[in-house]
Amino acid sequence: MNIHSVEAIAIDIPLKRNFGGATYSVLKRSTVITRIRTAEGLASEVYNGDNREHGPVIARLIEDELAPRLKGMSIFDAARAWDTMFALTHASRDRKTLIEAISCVDCALWDLAGKVQNKSVAALLGGGRDVLPIISIGGYYMAGKTLADIGREMESYREAGMAGCKFKVGGLSPEEDATRVEAARNAAGPDYILCVDANRGWSVEEAIRFARLVEPLDITWFEEPCHWYDDAAMMARVREATRVPVTAGQCEMTSHGVRRLVEAKAVDFVNYDASEGGGVTDWRRAAAICAAAGVKMAHHEEPQIAGHLLAGIPHGTYVECFADPERDPVWQSLWANRPAVKDGTFEVPGAPGFGIELDWKLVERYRVA
């Protein structure tokens, strides 16, 4: 069964307010839907990316540059397809955007392979779990937000069925952010998973100061504590100076970057993102590197992809989502058959492929390319 055609659709959904972290703003929910079809009429249905403002560029790359090279190739030959696409990165160009386009196509191929074999992607990866713990990303900086508001936010996530929260820090001083995290812990209770994410917002010294302040609060991980330019070396220093586990990987483009983090002894968890890196094919390589080093795997956002990947390996941890309905209308509405969250768990779809069904009326409403 071979690739007959490839269609890519970019989606932009405006948000009602800015969901920003320490180093960025989020004003719309953007993603790319990739549909690979076979001559027999089988089609993938998968979307990738959370904040892809350059979605139309990715869609054009998929249809104009990648699709012609893949037409006629077997849908079961994801590794050869990946190598064919990745060879385009050797030339001088915008590699990050190209790799994001590659990830869309690669995930679509895995979706098709699962559909033909009547297996979920998690099953194709050899996974034995069908339920995973799920946490919400939150703690965003908002004008006028108080410590009491943070407490109410944590309560709302509990009511939404979440097992925990990944809380934004790094935008204030270590002392101010530690006070915010303490408010979150006090409201959520001792049994709640509480991670913190600085989005590369601090120096080594600031990150260590913050980590020592929050050590008594039972923090599951401290994500991307240090500035981007020498992050592996700096995170290794933070990890050595504190008991709080360190997480990174979402900004890496390939499994080679993940290997760099592991070799630097910079991380306890890796949250390599299959939608930002090279899709399922390269995420498996990163997971294998981490397994050999005793490093646990997480995944940056993307529950529709991450659930299958984390369930497909023994060292997978938490699925992440946005429980706030205003932050992720794709999670709330566009993913038409999304499993319900219950008692802190997310049921990994057992349907063939990724098991995603989209609301195509909403797709047509918000498509930009």
C-alpha atoms as one frame of an Amber mdcrd trajectory, in Angstrom:
protein
   0.000   0.000   0.000   1.635   3.213  -1.188   1.405   6.978  -0.751  -0.892
   8.441  -3.408  -1.343  12.063  -2.275  -0.599  14.375   0.650  -2.717  17.294
   1.886  -1.760  19.704   4.668  -4.167  22.147   6.325  -3.038  24.971   8.625
  -5.438  26.016  11.404  -5.490  29.274  13.403  -7.954  29.796  16.270  -7.713
  33.185  18.056  -7.575  33.064  21.871  -9.456  35.429  24.158  -6.375  36.380
  26.169  -2.612  36.011  26.213  -1.402  32.711  27.678   2.250  33.661  28.018
   5.138  32.147  29.938   8.440  33.632  31.071   9.794  34.196  27.564   6.862
  34.153  25.127   3.248  35.095  24.349   0.423  32.892  23.056  -2.442  34.697
  21.325  -3.820  31.937  19.103  -4.008  28.157  18.884  -2.385  26.992  15.679
  -1.859  23.509  14.302  -1.346  21.598  11.048  -3.530  18.690   9.909  -1.851
  16.182   7.580  -3.851  13.800   5.382  -1.896  11.179   3.446  -4.054   9.091
   1.150  -3.466   5.731  -0.493  -4.839   4.680  -3.861  -7.206   2.386  -1.961
  -8.834   5.408  -0.294  -7.343   5.103   3.182  -6.475   8.471   4.753  -4.591
   9.614   7.841  -6.224  12.034  10.275  -3.673  13.617  12.568  -2.646  17.091
  13.709   0.673  18.378  15.020   1.910  21.453  16.818   0.452  23.769  19.417
   1.545  27.276  18.488   2.498  27.099  14.823   2.148  30.648  13.604   4.043
  29.519  10.510   1.516  26.776   9.761   0.892  27.912   6.167   4.639  27.672
   5.483   4.691  24.122   6.892   1.673  23.179   4.768   3.414  24.429   1.627
   6.604  22.572   2.521   4.642  19.355   2.980   2.731  19.618  -0.278   5.400
  21.189  -2.504   8.686  19.711  -1.259   8.017  16.560   0.751   5.027  14.994
  -0.992   6.651  14.728  -4.457   9.593  12.832  -2.945   7.325  10.383  -1.134
   4.671   9.643  -3.736   4.575   5.927  -4.509   6.565   4.993  -1.397   5.157
   2.290   0.900   3.280   3.632   3.909   5.081   0.991   5.988   8.527   2.360
   5.148   8.529   5.269   7.603  12.287   5.028   8.229  13.161   5.353   4.534
  10.635   8.153   4.116  12.170   9.928   7.120  15.693   9.644   5.702  14.486
  10.948   2.336  12.901  13.995   3.954  15.671  14.625   6.466  18.266  14.738
   3.661  16.767  18.111   2.719  18.048  19.575   6.010  21.660  19.186   4.902
  21.382  22.300   2.732  21.491  25.778   4.274  17.863  26.686   5.058  15.323
  27.064   7.875  15.843  23.593   9.311  13.488  23.942  12.259  10.448  24.636
  10.091  11.409  21.855   7.699  11.749  19.354  10.558   8.317  20.384  11.844
   6.947  19.595   8.378   8.754  16.236   8.455   7.177  15.468  11.825   3.683
  16.046  10.411   4.267  13.617   7.545   5.970  11.025   9.743   3.101  10.998
  12.255   0.606  10.662   9.407   2.500   7.615   8.105   2.396   5.967  11.532
  -1.328   6.715  11.700  -1.841   4.968   8.347   0.310   1.992   9.316  -1.804
   1.508  12.423  -5.025   1.734  10.481  -3.922  -0.919   7.986  -2.760  -3.268
  10.749  -5.738  -2.499  13.009  -3.393  -1.449  15.817  -2.987   1.771  17.751
   0.334   3.596  17.472   0.978   2.682  21.120   0.561  -0.982  20.204   2.845
  -0.605  17.184   5.500   0.708  19.579   5.045  -2.342  21.790   3.305  -0.609
  24.663   1.205  -2.407  27.202  -0.522   0.517  28.930  -3.865   1.993  27.982
  -4.123   4.609  30.759  -1.663   7.337  31.765  -1.666  10.097  34.388  -2.457
  13.530  32.945  -1.453  17.006  34.117  -2.530  20.463  33.002  -0.184  23.252
  31.987  -1.025  26.390  33.933   0.201  29.055  36.311   0.316  31.615  33.516
   1.204  35.201  34.274  -1.866  37.434  34.053  -2.212  41.090  35.018  -3.757
  41.372  38.467  -3.535  37.655  39.221  -3.318  37.052  42.965  -2.154  34.146
  45.117  -5.819  33.431  45.819  -6.418  33.253  42.066  -3.610  30.692  41.812
  -5.327  28.637  44.490  -8.614  28.741  42.604  -6.801  27.766  39.410  -5.371
  24.645  41.050  -8.823  23.742  42.361 -10.275  24.110  38.860  -7.714  21.644
  37.496  -8.600  19.136  40.182 -12.271  19.547  39.276 -11.346  18.941  35.621
  -9.879  15.576  36.625  -6.196  16.470  36.411  -3.556  14.622  38.444  -1.342
  17.694  38.591  -0.107  20.916  37.046   2.983  22.126  35.216   3.281  25.640
  36.614   4.891  28.576  34.809   7.839  30.306  36.505  10.909  32.207  35.309
   9.179  35.518  34.588   9.731  37.053  38.035  12.477  36.892  40.612  13.188
  33.450  42.119  11.708  34.614  45.418   8.498  35.926  43.865   7.989  32.806
  41.784   8.710  30.556  44.757   5.894  32.325  46.603   3.554  31.632  43.677
   4.536  27.947  43.627   4.022  27.673  47.387   0.490  29.041  46.918  -0.139
  26.416  44.247   1.122  23.609  46.499  -0.925  24.782  49.477  -4.084  24.889
  47.378  -3.486  21.633  45.510  -2.468  19.504  48.481   0.450  17.116  49.043
  -0.778  14.359  46.701  -0.907  16.608  43.621   1.800  16.361  40.942   3.425
  19.791  40.751   6.064  20.563  38.120   7.555  23.987  37.352   8.606  25.335
  33.959  10.867  28.373  33.544  10.972  28.280  29.731  14.712  29.077  29.818
  14.011  32.235  31.795  16.827  32.278  34.372  20.582  32.323  34.808  22.252
  29.416  36.592  22.448  31.368  39.833  18.781  32.389  39.703  17.668  28.859
  38.839  19.634  27.362  41.747  18.262  29.980  44.136  14.704  29.189  43.061
  15.220  25.422  43.200  16.504  25.573  46.756  13.530  27.688  47.788  11.009
  25.173  46.403  12.796  21.963  47.452  10.461  21.509  50.467   7.400  21.671
  48.160   7.929  18.233  46.561   8.392  19.444  42.983   8.293  16.615  40.423
  10.544  18.431  37.961  12.088  21.800  37.125  11.757  22.303  33.383  14.143
  24.357  31.223  15.571  26.370  34.119  18.334  28.218  32.224  18.840  30.538
  29.262  19.087  28.921  25.825  22.660  29.666  24.764  24.474  27.077  26.912
  21.539  25.296  28.442  22.978  21.775  28.713  26.038  22.873  30.698  24.023
  25.271  32.824  21.302  22.724  33.592  23.957  20.228  34.650  25.112  22.762
  37.237  21.539  23.289  38.461  20.947  19.541  38.647  24.117  19.072  40.702
  23.168  21.851  43.121  19.597  20.820  43.963  17.421  17.829  44.789  14.726
  18.941  42.316  14.858  16.807  39.122  15.571  18.706  35.903  13.635  18.344
  32.642  14.350  19.584  29.102  14.139  18.510  25.483  11.150  20.305  24.001
  13.415  22.746  22.173  15.545  20.012  20.603  15.024  19.371  16.889  16.463
  15.854  16.718  17.363  12.871  18.864  20.986  14.012  18.482  20.085  17.027
  20.626  18.547  14.709  23.208  21.772  12.714  23.280  23.630  15.980  23.967
  21.460  16.601  27.059  21.928  13.060  28.335  25.685  13.066  27.797  25.966
  16.390  29.644  24.162  14.823  32.641  21.776  17.767  32.405  18.415  16.008
  32.789  16.386  13.524  34.813  13.454  13.677  32.378  13.375  14.417  28.636
  10.249  15.962  27.120  11.258  15.742  23.466   8.276  16.769  21.316   7.516
  14.541  18.326   5.764  17.466  16.632   8.735  19.790  17.011  11.309  17.098
  16.274  11.147  14.389  13.652   7.850  12.690  14.423   7.352   9.225  15.888
  10.362   7.781  14.047  12.882  10.106  15.686  11.079  10.230  19.040  11.654
   6.465  19.328  15.380   7.043  18.914  15.345   9.674  21.657  13.392   7.328
  23.932  15.950   4.572  23.360  18.823   6.925  24.245  17.033   7.880  27.472
  16.205   4.275  28.358  19.868   3.322  28.121  20.827   6.234  30.380  18.087
   5.732  32.970  16.353   8.983  32.024  12.540   9.087  32.066  10.503  10.278
  29.078   7.870  12.973  29.141   6.412  14.835  26.160   5.847  18.530  25.610
   2.072  19.009  25.235   0.416  17.285  22.216  -1.729  14.721  24.102  -3.140
  13.308  20.854   0.394  12.162  19.959   2.038  11.940  23.380  -0.453   9.504
  24.861   0.498   6.827  22.346   4.236   7.476  22.576   4.401   7.462  26.377
   2.177   4.390  26.595   4.402   2.682  24.043   7.509   2.649  26.267   8.121
   1.452  29.850   9.756   4.725  30.977   7.008   7.102  29.810   5.503   9.445
  32.405   2.764  12.120  32.181   0.525  13.336  29.386   0.199  17.134  29.301
  -2.824  19.163  28.213  -4.428  22.567  28.739  -7.396  22.098  31.056  -8.393
  25.756  30.716 -10.994  25.730  27.905  -9.844  29.132  26.663  -6.233  27.978
  26.167  -6.795  25.040  23.818  -9.951  24.990  21.685  -8.450  22.153  19.632
  -8.385  19.906  22.726 -11.857  21.105  23.732 -13.669  20.982  20.385 -11.677
  20.196  17.235 -10.644  16.723  18.485 -14.170  15.361  18.207 -13.674  11.946
  19.850 -11.201  12.920  22.573 -11.266  10.554  25.558 -12.598  12.081  28.745
 -10.194  12.800  31.593 -11.204  11.015  34.785  -9.613  10.728  38.216  -6.283
  12.094  37.014  -5.973   9.684  34.099  -6.127   9.816  30.324  -7.266   6.775
  28.401  -5.018   6.196  25.381  -7.256   5.630  22.338  -7.256   1.971  21.333
  -8.571   2.632  17.825  -6.214   2.001  14.887  -3.484   4.581  14.327  -3.765
   7.610  16.593  -7.531   7.125  16.719  -8.240  10.804  16.051 -11.506  12.063
  14.592 -11.725  15.778  13.813 -14.705  18.127  13.626 -14.389  19.065   9.966
 -16.872  21.925  10.221 -14.504  23.607  12.661 -11.528  22.723  10.451 -13.110
  24.558   7.531 -14.023  27.493   9.737 -10.497  28.066  11.026  -8.305  26.877
   8.164  -5.858  29.470   6.827  -4.131  27.293   4.177
